[in-house]
Structures are given as C-alpha cells and as structure tokens.
C-alpha cells in the first residue's frame, strides 16, 4: 500500500482493526492493518484517536 494515504484513511483502518480484533494489537499489527511502514505515524494517529 502506498505511504501517501490520507491520515483520515489510515485512522479509519486503525480503528477498524482495533474494533475487529477484539484484543489488544501491537504497533506492528496496526502498521500491517493500515498498510503503512511508519511507527511514528501510527503512534501519532493513535494519540489523535485517543483524544477523540
């Protein structure tokens, strides 16, 4: 998957993965689910989701 996905799409994929898994997911799990290779971006978007 391309790194150029909009943050809103990546956040939606993270949220969907967390909901569907029904268990805690690792950063690596979330990277795979979101289709990106940046741990920093996953952490940034997770923090934004937590604030919502």
C-alpha positions in Angstrom: 0.0 0.0 0.0 1.3 3.5 -0.7 2.6 5.7 2.0 0.6 8.6 0.6 -2.8 7.5 2.1 -4.5 10.4 3.8 -4.4 10.4 7.6 -8.2 10.0 7.8 -8.0 6.8 5.8 -5.1 5.4 8.0 -7.1 6.4 11.1 -10.1 4.6 9.8 -8.1 1.5 9.1 -6.6 1.6 12.6 -10.0 2.0 14.2 -11.4 -0.8 12.2 -8.6 -3.2 13.0 -8.9 -2.4 16.8 -12.6 -3.0 16.7 -12.5 -6.2 14.6 -9.6 -7.8 16.5 -11.4 -7.8 19.9 -8.0 -7.9 21.6 -5.0 -5.6 22.0 -3.0 -5.1 18.9 0.7 -4.3 18.6 2.1 -1.4 16.7 3.3 -3.9 14.1 -0.2 -5.3 13.8 -1.6 -1.8 13.3 1.1 -1.0 10.7 0.0 -4.1 8.7 -3.7 -3.3 9.0 -3.2 0.3 8.0 -0.8 -0.6 5.2 2.0 1.8 6.2 5.6 1.3 7.4 5.9 4.2 9.8 5.7 3.5 13.5 5.8 7.2 14.2 2.7 7.9 12.1 0.8 5.0 13.7 1.6 6.4 17.2 0.7 9.9 16.1 -2.7 8.8 14.8 -3.4 6.6 17.8 -2.8 9.5 20.1 -5.3 11.6 18.0 -7.8 8.7 18.2 -7.4 8.6 22.0 -8.1 12.3 22.2 -11.4 12.0 20.3 
